[in-house]
Amino acid sequence: MLVLGIDPGTATTGYGFVKFLNSEAEVLDYGLIETLKDSSPEARLASIYSELSNILLKFKPDIVAVEKLFFATNVKTATRVGQACGVILLSAAQARIPVYEYAPGEIKKAIAGNGRADKIAMQKAVRLLLGAGIRKKKGKKTHFDNAADALAVALCHGHKEASIDFSVNGGDNNE
């Protein structure tokens, strides 16, 4: 099963491909879809849609797993991220790929064993679960936390769907 995990955002959308075979998880690719800061909101959404559609065509994942929008105090930011999620869902629907959504706490519990794990703990867990080769890529501006979050979403789906325990702490910790 090939899962594309996505961490949605309008400025930076993280993505990561994880292949699951038996009880093994292997990262195939990860990266960012970045939009220009001075672009209009509709141009940013069009860019996300276009780049994601190309990524879906190239890798042909079986599943798209997306981090659900969490409650945000900044309504403008929440609205923009919600719009990005809509574009992501549309792109997957047009490619006829099933989409699963996971709440941040659910992802953290599945991967780090703690529903309140911070970003650093999550990045360490992703590196531990997927190997030392997971690090910032050279060249483009990098926001590894977005790509690590996307890989965590993909791992969470593997954990939920295949009942495979990928969590660093065995998933025994409470939230």
N, C-alpha and C positions, 0 to 999 in steps of 0.2 A: 504494500500500500504506500503510495507517495502522497504526502500531505504537505500542502502549502500553508504555513502559518503566517498571519498578517497582523501587524501592530499598526492600526490606522492613525493617520494624521494628515493635515493639509500641507504642512511644510515638509515633513519627512514621514514616509510610510515605510516601516520595516517589513521585510519579507524573508522567509526561510523555508527551504525544502528539506524535509526529513523523510527518508525511506525506512519503512518498517518491514522487517522480514523476521519471522519467528519472534524471538525476544530481543532482537537487535535493532538499534536505531542508528542510522547513518545520515550525516548531513551531506546533501548534494550541492547546495548553493545557498547563499544568503546575501542580502544587500539592502539597498535603499532606493526608494523612488523619491526623489527630491524635486520640489517645485521652487520656482523663482519667487523670492520674497516680495518683489514689486509687481507680481502678476495679479490680475483680477481674480476674485474667487472662482469664477466660472472657468478661467484659463487653468487655474490650479487643478480643479476637478477634472477637466478634460485631459490634462497631462497625466494625472493618476490613472484615469480610465485607459488611456492609450498605452502607457507603459505596462500596466498590469495585464491588459489584453495580450500584449506581445509576450509577456512572461508566461502567461497561461498557455499560449500557443506553442511556445518553445519547450516547456517542460511537461505539459499535459498531466497535471496532478489528478489523483482520484478524488481528493477531498480538499476543500479550502476551509481552514479553521481561522476564525477572526476573534480578536479580543473585543468583548462587548464594551460599549461606551459606559463608563461609570458615572455616577452622579458628580457633577462639577459645579462649583460655586460661580465660575465664570460662564455665563450663559452664552456669550459670543463664541468662546472656545468650544463649548459643548455643541453648539449648533454647527460650527465648521467641521468638527470631527464627525458629527452625525452625518453631514453631507458626504464626507469622504467615505464613511461606511456604506452609504447608499450607492455610491459609485462602485465600490468594491463588490457589493452584492450583485449589482447589475452586471458587471463584467463576468463574474462567476456564473450567473444565471444564463447569460448569452452563450457562454462556453459549455453550458449544460453540466456544470460541476456542482455537486452538493456542497452546501455551506453549513458549518456548525459554528455556533458562537459560544464563547466561554467568558465568564466574569473574571476580573483580575484576581480575586481571592481564590477562586477555583483553580486557576492556573498556578498560582503560587503554592497552594497546598499540594497539587499533583506533582510539581517539579521540585520544590524546596522542602516539602513536608510541613510548611507553615504558611497559612493563608495570609499572614501579615509580613512576609519576607520583604526586605527592601531590595532596591535595584542591584546593589552590589552582591547580595546573597544570591539573587536570581542569576546574575551573570556568572558567578562562580559555579552554581549548580548546572547551568547550561554547558559551560566549558567541561565540567567533570563528566556529565552524561554523554556529551557528543565528542569529546576528545580535545587534546591540547591544540589541535590545528585551528580551533575556532578563535580567531582574534581579529583585530581591526585590519581591514584590507588597505593596502597601500594605494596611493593615487588619489582617488576621489576623497572629498571631505567625508569623514566617517562619524557616525553616531552609533557606536557599537551597541549602546543600550537598546535602540530601536530594533536592530537586527536580532539581538539576543532575546528581546521580548517576543519577536515573531517566531523564533526557533522554540521558545518555551510554549507558545500557543500550539505549535505543531506537535511537540512532545506531549502536551496535555491531551490532545486528541488521541494520540496513540495509547496513552495511559487509560483514557476513558473507554475507547472503542475496543481495544484489544485486551483490556484488563491487565495490562502489563504495568508493573510497578517500576517506574523510572525514577521516582523521587530519590533525592540524595539521602534523605533520612528515612526512607522506607515508608513514607506517608503515614507514620504513626503519630505525629505531633498534632495537637489541636490547633485550631485557628487562633 
